[in-house]
Every structure is written in C-alpha cells, then in structure tokens.
Amino acid sequence: MDSLKLLLYILARIGLMLLLCVFGAFVGVILFPSLCNLMPGSWMSVKNILIDQSNESIIAFAICTIIMVRVFYNDGKIHAAYEEWSSITITTVLLLMIFFYFIPAIFYTSFSSEGKGEVFYLVFYYPSVWLRDGFGLEYTVSVLVGMGATLLLCFAAYLISFRLYVKKHPVILKRMQEPPEPDDDEEDDDDDPDPWDE
C-alpha cells in the first residue's frame, strides 16, 4: 500500500469512527427511546430499564462496535485479495484512530468548566457513558477503554478475515513470502562487461 493510499485509508477509517459515534448517539438518545415508547403500558418497568442513560449508551457502543468490526473484517479480506495486507499498517491505522479519538477527551475538564464543547463531548463520547456510570471510571479512562476495546475487536476481526481468506487461497501467502525478484534492468546491467576492466 503506497503512502497516498495509506493516508486516504487512515482518514476514511477515522471519519467512519466519528460518524458511527454520531449515529450511535442518535440511536441511543433519540431512536431507541422512541421505539421504547411504543411498548404497551404493562411493560413500563422494562421500558424504564431500557431508557436508562447507561443502557442507551450501551446500545450506542454496540452499534459502533458491530459496524466497525464488520468493516475491518471486510478490509482484511480485501487486503489479502490484493496482497496489501500488513500487520504494521493495520496497527498504525488503529493506533492513529485511538489517538485521534482520545486526545480531545484529555481537555474535557477545561472545556466543560468554561461551558464550551458540550455538544461535541456529549455526542462523540456518548458510547462510553455506560463505563462511567456503571463502573465509575474517569472520563478519559472510560473513553480509552471503550474505544480501545472496539479497536481491539476490529484488529482481531481483521486478522481472522485475513487468515480465513489465505486458508482458502494459499497461493496468496506463498507469493507474500517469496523474496522480490530483481528487476530485469538490474540483471542486464550486471551482465554487461565493464569497459574499464579491459
């Protein structure tokens, strides 16, 4: 994978992560409670449990995780098919994703004390609310644990997909393990006699 293609891949995956956080917050805060309102009155106790903020955050977390795992599973298969698989590349991508997601969370305290960025922090970090409410984790720790768990599952899905694809097409792995052949031009240059040796 060349540098430009890698850069576009990284930006695409970071963009997907942020969009999924927004979508997860929309489902957890708006869509899921609206669906719960359709429950009959006899299910009021179940409804109250489901629309608890922590449970809504779990819904958002699950949606983000499931979709991202599915995307990276597909990436592993595509990269194997086009012989672009690299453990270093996918590790770099995932590390950049977690850094990009985690760094703004470090400044949450200063921004919240000034009353700024409330919508940003509420939406993009909504999938980690259940960790703070349920386990009493600090804000930054909950963000790191939540997205870290999601990206670890993505990494596992990527590796599993690659291994399954290579198992079905072992010739790909054989070609990856073969040393690169020297260019024809280099071979021709080596064969030409050096005029200074005469």
Residue frames relative to the residue before (quaternion, step in Angstrom):
aa qw qx qy qz dx dy dz
M 1.0000 0.0000 0.0000 0.0000 0.00 0.00 0.00
D 0.3441 -0.7562 0.5160 0.2086 3.59 -0.60 1.12
S 0.7160 -0.4948 0.2927 0.3961 3.55 -1.31 0.40
L 0.6579 0.5059 -0.3216 0.4559 3.61 0.95 -0.81
K 0.6609 0.5001 -0.3040 0.4698 3.56 0.96 -0.87
L 0.6343 0.5240 -0.3231 0.4677 3.58 1.05 -0.76
L 0.6443 0.5217 -0.3201 0.4585 3.59 0.96 -0.86
L 0.6677 0.4928 -0.2989 0.4711 3.59 0.92 -0.88
Y 0.6295 0.5320 -0.3251 0.4637 3.57 1.07 -0.75
I 0.6486 0.5120 -0.3132 0.4680 3.58 0.96 -0.88
L 0.6774 0.4913 -0.2948 0.4613 3.59 0.86 -0.95
A 0.6398 0.5276 -0.3240 0.4553 3.57 1.03 -0.79
R 0.6922 0.4691 -0.2881 0.4667 3.60 0.91 -0.84
I 0.6188 0.5106 -0.3490 0.4844 3.62 1.06 -0.64
G 0.6486 0.5138 -0.3133 0.4659 3.58 0.97 -0.83
L 0.6378 0.5206 -0.3218 0.4675 3.57 1.01 -0.82
M 0.6391 0.5362 -0.3262 0.4445 3.58 0.94 -0.87
L 0.6894 0.4766 -0.2836 0.4659 3.60 0.88 -0.93
L 0.6434 0.5178 -0.3204 0.4640 3.57 1.00 -0.79
L 0.6594 0.5034 -0.3087 0.4653 3.57 1.00 -0.79
C 0.6072 0.5344 -0.3573 0.4670 3.60 1.09 -0.61
V 0.6482 0.4996 -0.3105 0.4836 3.58 1.02 -0.82
F 0.6656 0.4991 -0.3004 0.4666 3.57 0.93 -0.92
G 0.6433 0.5222 -0.3200 0.4593 3.59 1.00 -0.81
A 0.6466 0.5055 -0.3160 0.4759 3.58 1.02 -0.79
F 0.6292 0.5313 -0.3307 0.4609 3.60 1.02 -0.78
V 0.6730 0.4833 -0.2991 0.4733 3.58 0.90 -0.92
G 0.7098 0.4877 -0.2722 0.4293 3.58 0.85 -0.98
V 0.7529 0.4048 -0.2098 0.4746 3.56 0.95 -0.92
I 0.8039 0.2961 -0.1298 0.4992 3.61 0.94 -0.85
L 0.7591 0.4213 -0.2346 0.4374 3.57 0.55 -1.20
F 0.6920 0.4919 -0.2916 0.4406 3.58 0.78 -1.01
P 0.6690 0.4691 -0.3257 0.4758 3.68 0.83 -0.79
S 0.6215 0.5417 -0.3499 0.4447 3.60 1.07 -0.70
L 0.6526 0.4955 -0.3082 0.4833 3.57 1.04 -0.76
C 0.6364 0.5315 -0.3303 0.4510 3.57 1.04 -0.73
N 0.6063 0.5703 -0.3524 0.4277 3.60 1.13 -0.58
L 0.6145 0.5532 -0.3436 0.4452 3.56 1.25 -0.36
M 0.4934 0.6604 -0.4335 0.3641 3.59 1.25 -0.14
P 0.5496 -0.6122 0.4455 0.3532 3.61 -1.09 0.60
G 0.6623 -0.5442 0.3522 0.3757 3.55 -1.21 0.53
S 0.6130 0.5678 -0.3530 0.4210 3.59 1.11 -0.56
W 0.6761 0.4694 -0.2836 0.4921 3.59 1.26 -0.34
M 0.2480 0.8240 -0.4871 0.1492 3.59 1.22 0.36
S 0.6511 0.5183 -0.3299 0.4457 3.60 0.95 -0.79
V 0.6479 0.4965 -0.3129 0.4856 3.59 1.04 -0.80
K 0.6331 0.5445 -0.3206 0.4472 3.56 1.00 -0.85
N 0.6568 0.5170 -0.3129 0.4511 3.60 0.93 -0.88
I 0.6400 0.5091 -0.3258 0.4744 3.57 1.08 -0.69
L 0.6913 0.5059 -0.2863 0.4292 3.57 0.87 -0.96
I 0.7393 0.4043 -0.2421 0.4809 3.60 0.97 -0.77
D 0.3469 0.7030 -0.5276 0.3273 3.58 1.19 0.41
Q 0.5907 -0.6224 0.3763 0.3495 3.59 -0.94 0.88
S 0.6433 0.5281 -0.3307 0.4449 3.58 0.98 -0.79
N 0.6745 0.4863 -0.2959 0.4702 3.57 0.96 -0.85
E 0.6214 0.5233 -0.3426 0.4718 3.58 1.07 -0.68
S 0.6374 0.5214 -0.3195 0.4688 3.57 1.08 -0.72
I 0.6082 0.5376 -0.3489 0.4684 3.59 1.08 -0.66
I 0.6139 0.5378 -0.3396 0.4675 3.59 1.05 -0.76
A 0.6593 0.5020 -0.3016 0.4715 3.58 0.93 -0.92
F 0.6490 0.5161 -0.3081 0.4664 3.58 0.96 -0.88
A 0.6710 0.5052 -0.3010 0.4516 3.58 0.90 -0.91
I 0.6466 0.5177 -0.3234 0.4575 3.59 0.96 -0.82
C 0.6562 0.5060 -0.3075 0.4677 3.59 0.89 -0.94
T 0.6908 0.4966 -0.2852 0.4414 3.55 0.85 -0.98
I 0.6700 0.5126 -0.3075 0.4402 3.59 0.83 -0.96
I 0.6943 0.4691 -0.2891 0.4630 3.59 0.85 -0.93
M 0.6722 0.4948 -0.3072 0.4572 3.60 0.92 -0.85
V 0.6269 0.5207 -0.3365 0.4719 3.59 1.02 -0.75
R 0.6523 0.5123 -0.3145 0.4617 3.57 0.98 -0.82
V 0.6463 0.5192 -0.3178 0.4601 3.59 0.99 -0.80
F 0.7017 0.4520 -0.2778 0.4755 3.60 0.87 -0.91
Y 0.5724 0.5566 -0.3802 0.4668 3.58 1.14 -0.48
N 0.6670 0.4825 -0.2883 0.4891 3.56 1.00 -0.85
D 0.6094 0.5544 -0.3438 0.4507 3.60 1.08 -0.72
G 0.6423 0.5351 -0.3226 0.4438 3.57 0.96 -0.86
K 0.6633 0.4985 -0.2969 0.4727 3.56 1.00 -0.82
I 0.6677 0.4964 -0.3018 0.4654 3.58 0.94 -0.88
H 0.6744 0.4926 -0.3040 0.4584 3.59 0.89 -0.88
A 0.6262 0.5166 -0.3381 0.4762 3.57 1.09 -0.63
A 0.6598 0.5242 -0.3102 0.4400 3.57 0.94 -0.89
Y 0.7576 0.3469 -0.1884 0.5198 3.58 1.02 -0.83
E 0.4384 -0.7319 0.4249 0.3026 3.57 1.34 0.28
E 0.4537 0.6668 -0.4580 0.3737 3.56 0.99 0.91
W 0.3944 0.7418 -0.4684 0.2735 3.57 1.28 0.19
S 0.1409 0.7602 -0.6263 0.1001 3.54 -1.10 0.80
S 0.4188 -0.7117 0.5025 0.2560 3.58 -0.74 1.02
I 0.6178 0.5389 -0.3448 0.4572 3.59 1.11 -0.66
T 0.6517 0.5269 -0.3155 0.4450 3.58 0.95 -0.89
I 0.7166 0.4427 -0.2765 0.4628 3.59 0.73 -1.00
T 0.6098 0.5328 -0.3547 0.4674 3.62 1.09 -0.60
T 0.6420 0.5223 -0.3150 0.4646 3.57 0.99 -0.84
V 0.6458 0.5285 -0.3132 0.4534 3.57 0.95 -0.89
L 0.6986 0.4701 -0.2762 0.4633 3.58 0.83 -0.97
L 0.6372 0.5184 -0.3324 0.4634 3.61 1.02 -0.72
L 0.6509 0.4990 -0.3165 0.4766 3.59 0.97 -0.79
M 0.6219 0.5398 -0.3383 0.4553 3.58 1.06 -0.70
I 0.6968 0.4610 -0.2896 0.4670 3.60 0.84 -0.93
F 0.6267 0.5214 -0.3429 0.4667 3.61 1.05 -0.68
F 0.6570 0.5140 -0.3085 0.4572 3.59 0.92 -0.92
Y 0.6915 0.4698 -0.2708 0.4772 3.58 1.02 -0.79
F 0.7215 0.4843 -0.2526 0.4255 3.58 0.96 -0.88
I 0.6110 0.6130 -0.3639 0.3443 3.60 0.92 -0.87
P 0.6724 0.4759 -0.3409 0.4529 3.70 0.79 -0.76
A 0.6016 0.5784 -0.3647 0.4129 3.61 1.11 -0.59
I 0.5630 0.6065 -0.3869 0.4068 3.59 1.16 -0.52
F 0.7402 0.4101 -0.2124 0.4887 3.58 1.06 -0.78
Y 0.3187 0.7818 -0.4884 0.2205 3.59 1.24 0.25
T 0.6612 0.5280 -0.3218 0.4249 3.60 0.85 -0.92
S 0.6948 0.4712 -0.2880 0.4607 3.58 0.83 -0.94
F 0.6731 0.4861 -0.3045 0.4669 3.59 0.98 -0.78
S 0.6696 0.5004 -0.3115 0.4519 3.60 0.95 -0.83
S 0.6333 0.5295 -0.3393 0.4511 3.62 1.06 -0.67
E 0.6967 0.4328 -0.2602 0.5096 3.57 1.19 -0.58
G 0.4701 -0.6987 0.4251 0.3317 3.58 1.29 -0.08
K 0.5378 0.6132 -0.4024 0.4156 3.57 1.17 0.56
G 0.8297 0.2791 -0.1813 0.4481 3.54 -1.25 0.47
E 0.2901 0.7917 -0.5031 0.1895 3.60 1.16 0.38
V 0.6674 0.4961 -0.3047 0.4643 3.58 0.91 -0.89
F 0.6309 0.5467 -0.3280 0.4422 3.56 0.96 -0.88
Y 0.7240 0.4341 -0.2503 0.4740 3.59 0.76 -1.04
L 0.6279 0.5397 -0.3459 0.4414 3.58 1.04 -0.69
V 0.7223 0.4506 -0.2475 0.4626 3.59 0.93 -0.94
F 0.7700 0.4154 -0.2281 0.4271 3.57 0.53 -1.17
Y 0.7599 0.3245 -0.1996 0.5267 3.59 1.14 -0.49
Y 0.3150 0.7736 -0.4911 0.2473 3.55 1.22 0.40
P 0.6422 0.5412 -0.3541 0.4115 3.68 0.92 -0.68
S 0.6985 0.4423 -0.2917 0.4811 3.64 1.20 -0.18
V 0.3776 0.7430 -0.4794 0.2750 3.61 1.26 0.11
W 0.6500 0.5414 -0.3268 0.4213 3.60 0.95 -0.85
L 0.6184 0.5330 -0.3482 0.4608 3.60 1.14 -0.51
R 0.6645 0.4895 -0.3031 0.4764 3.57 1.04 -0.76
D 0.7083 0.4555 -0.2665 0.4688 3.57 0.91 -0.90
G 0.7440 0.4425 -0.2322 0.4436 3.57 0.88 -0.93
F 0.8073 0.2514 -0.1101 0.5224 3.57 1.02 -0.80
G 0.4417 -0.7321 0.4312 0.2881 3.57 1.28 0.03
L 0.3176 0.7622 -0.5068 0.2479 3.58 1.09 0.65
E 0.5545 -0.5768 0.4758 0.3653 3.53 -1.24 0.44
Y 0.6923 -0.5068 0.3119 0.4081 3.55 -1.21 0.53
T 0.7137 0.4546 -0.2684 0.4604 3.59 0.72 -1.05
V 0.6407 0.5237 -0.3269 0.4564 3.58 1.03 -0.78
S 0.6562 0.5116 -0.3183 0.4542 3.59 0.94 -0.84
V 0.6343 0.5216 -0.3247 0.4692 3.59 1.03 -0.77
L 0.6819 0.4934 -0.2857 0.4582 3.57 0.90 -0.97
V 0.6742 0.4888 -0.2959 0.4680 3.58 0.93 -0.88
G 0.6725 0.5190 -0.3035 0.4316 3.58 0.88 -0.94
M 0.7434 0.3772 -0.2315 0.5014 3.58 0.67 -1.06
G 0.5914 0.5705 -0.3684 0.4348 3.58 1.11 -0.59
A 0.6504 0.5044 -0.3130 0.4739 3.59 0.98 -0.82
T 0.6388 0.5283 -0.3225 0.4570 3.58 1.00 -0.83
L 0.7111 0.4560 -0.2649 0.4649 3.59 0.84 -0.96
L 0.5946 0.5372 -0.3711 0.4692 3.61 1.11 -0.49
L 0.6403 0.5007 -0.3153 0.4899 3.57 1.04 -0.75
C 0.6209 0.5304 -0.3353 0.4698 3.59 1.07 -0.71
F 0.6463 0.5153 -0.3149 0.4665 3.58 0.98 -0.84
A 0.6522 0.5050 -0.3089 0.4735 3.58 0.97 -0.87
A 0.6517 0.5103 -0.3169 0.4631 3.60 0.97 -0.85
Y 0.6269 0.5419 -0.3272 0.4543 3.58 1.04 -0.80
L 0.6856 0.4790 -0.2828 0.4697 3.59 0.88 -0.96
I 0.6495 0.5144 -0.3205 0.4592 3.58 0.93 -0.87
S 0.6497 0.5171 -0.3149 0.4597 3.57 0.94 -0.87
F 0.6540 0.5144 -0.3133 0.4577 3.57 0.93 -0.88
R 0.6815 0.4959 -0.2918 0.4523 3.57 0.87 -0.96
L 0.6488 0.5128 -0.3185 0.4633 3.59 0.99 -0.80
Y 0.6653 0.4988 -0.3096 0.4612 3.57 0.97 -0.84
V 0.6635 0.4982 -0.3007 0.4703 3.58 0.98 -0.87
K 0.6062 0.5550 -0.3546 0.4459 3.57 1.08 -0.68
K 0.6864 0.4551 -0.2755 0.4959 3.58 1.06 -0.73
H 0.7787 0.1939 -0.0943 0.5892 3.59 1.16 -0.62
P 0.0973 -0.8567 0.5040 0.0513 3.64 0.47 1.16
V 0.5433 0.6273 -0.4089 0.3796 3.61 1.14 -0.41
I 0.5835 0.5831 -0.3711 0.4263 3.60 1.16 -0.58
L 0.6734 0.4863 -0.2955 0.4719 3.57 0.88 -0.93
K 0.6272 0.5412 -0.3360 0.4483 3.58 1.04 -0.78
R 0.6703 0.4922 -0.2978 0.4689 3.57 0.96 -0.86
M 0.6387 0.5308 -0.3264 0.4514 3.58 1.07 -0.71
Q 0.7054 0.4694 -0.2589 0.4638 3.56 1.06 -0.76
E 0.5633 0.5978 -0.3946 0.4118 3.59 1.21 -0.33
P 0.4789 -0.6557 0.4870 0.3217 3.61 -1.00 0.76
P 0.5621 -0.6131 0.4204 0.3625 3.59 -1.02 0.65
E 0.4381 -0.6961 0.5061 0.2595 3.54 -1.01 0.85
P 0.5075 -0.6466 0.4612 0.3341 3.60 -1.00 0.73
D 0.5716 -0.6005 0.4362 0.3498 3.54 -1.14 0.64
D 0.5890 -0.5891 0.4246 0.3546 3.55 -1.17 0.62
D 0.6235 0.5590 -0.3445 0.4244 3.57 1.03 -0.75
E 0.6512 0.5148 -0.3140 0.4608 3.56 1.06 -0.83
E 0.6367 0.5226 -0.3297 0.4613 3.57 1.04 -0.78
D 0.6538 0.5139 -0.3163 0.4565 3.57 0.96 -0.83
D 0.6443 0.5232 -0.3272 0.4517 3.56 1.03 -0.79
D 0.6526 0.5195 -0.3171 0.4512 3.56 1.05 -0.78
D 0.6720 0.5116 -0.2962 0.4461 3.56 1.08 -0.74
D 0.6008 0.5755 -0.3706 0.4129 3.60 1.11 -0.57
P 0.4412 -0.6940 0.4909 0.2876 3.59 -0.85 0.87
D 0.4461 -0.6718 0.5236 0.2748 3.54 -1.11 0.67
P 0.4015 -0.7473 0.4673 0.2490 3.63 -0.51 1.10
W 0.6393 0.5436 -0.3362 0.4275 3.60 1.10 -0.50
D 0.5750 0.5936 -0.3886 0.4075 3.58 1.26 -0.25
E 0.5984 0.5822 -0.3685 0.4088 3.59 1.15 -0.39
